[in-house]
Amino acid sequence: MTTDTAASQALRLSAASAPAALPGVTLPAYDRDKVEIGVVHFGPGAFHRAHQAFYFDQLLANDPRWGVCAVSLKSPGVRDALSPQDGLYTLAQLDHETSFRVIGSILEVLVAPEDPEAVFARLAAPQTRIVTLTVTEKGYTLTGEGKLDTTHPDIVHDLAEPRRPVSAVGYIVEGLRRRFAAGLSPYAVIACDNLADNGWRLKAATVAFAQAVDPALASWIEQNAAFPRTMVDSITPATDDALRARVQAATGLADAWPIQREAFTQWVVEDVLGDGAPDLASVGVTLTDDVRGFERAKLRLLNGVHSTLAYAGLLKGHETVFEAVGDPSLEALARDLMAKDIIPTLTAPRGLDLAAYAEAILERFRNPEIRHLLSQIAWDGSQKLPFRILGTVKDALDAGRDVDRLAVPIAAWFHFLKARAAEGAAVTDPLADRLLAVVQALPGEVKGDVAGFLAVEAVFPADLAGDTRFVAAVEKAYGELG
Ligand code: CS2
């Protein structure tokens, strides 16, 4: 039977059809009709559905208060795929052992621009205690220094019309404003993106926005709302047709948007949620006062090396992380970066052996079941590299160490941008126009080219771009890769 015939014959996943899933598929272990919505999530992309929604799914087995209302800030794609499935979707865990689980924690999907009032109603509902976000680095609308970007078009819009917001920060503030006005307690806001000090940055941006709307609201948020910092981790490649076919074969049901990830998953949350919070520890979340230790280690070792493999791997013609880490010269680069450049900048959180952690990350990259495209990781370099590489560069320079190897991912990114421009291919990056203009104006010799890229101050702060040790290292790497 061809896949097409199988697809046309399979029942679509839904509340009614889920019990007909093939044996071995895990189904929600609770009555979804009894679940209340206690969480509003912004940005229900693959990572949310692989990660936080999975934790809430486990939580619901013991506590029905933590169902999720998922809010897309822009496109209706997730709602259109999940509504006919009653919010259900399949999570495929692809590893040494493979498992398939139908996740039931998403009870409602809203598309904010279509129905902002419905989003505000959820945010202002007394039962809503938690707001989570996966809106990617650029969704935080911060400047290069990490402050609210009041020149960002979405923030300009929202400050002019705070009751009709389009940005994540704008929605968070309008929801809090309504709760403040109604005499309710604020919700806790849990940022789940790969930004250093994510919760703190988001709190500062939220308070700065609220200050412009109503100073009393700003101080109420400042004093009462929890914005824990977090570390999130699980490798989640984008969904493709191969996954849809695999999920259908394994479950017997057609799912328009299943999600795949490795078996490993980790969520570390700063222990500031207080009374009445979900019992996240009961489902494997680490609550700690040392998030920074975990978050730096993960951002610099996993994400830093991911971005390195992405740019350096694409230049060498590789397509996936698995292929790149199987290339001996790239594996050696990854190992040396971890051991000699990154680990010396880290302080291990209690109980974490950094060398073993680094080794475990490389082992995860070698997972043959996961086809993680380097081109996916290469997106949004201007937003990612500051957290993933440049923080390490700064610490190494401050400690008087050379940054020759750390300059390799930076130089590889420059070559990647040049190659994309030469092919006439699009660059997925909020700074794409600026970066492509830089490429067009390159003089074509090492010093001039590097100076052109390093002049993008939203990525390279002036002190770094002016550091002769850094500039020399990038020139060397750029020349060698060229
Ligand atoms: C990756 C991350 O796409 C990327 O930039 O580095 O999504 C990475 O897979 C996750 O952070 C792993 O937790």
Residues whose N, C-alpha, C, O or C-beta is under 5 A from the ligand:
A	BS01	CS2	V232 D233 S234 I235 T236 N303 H306 Q376 I377
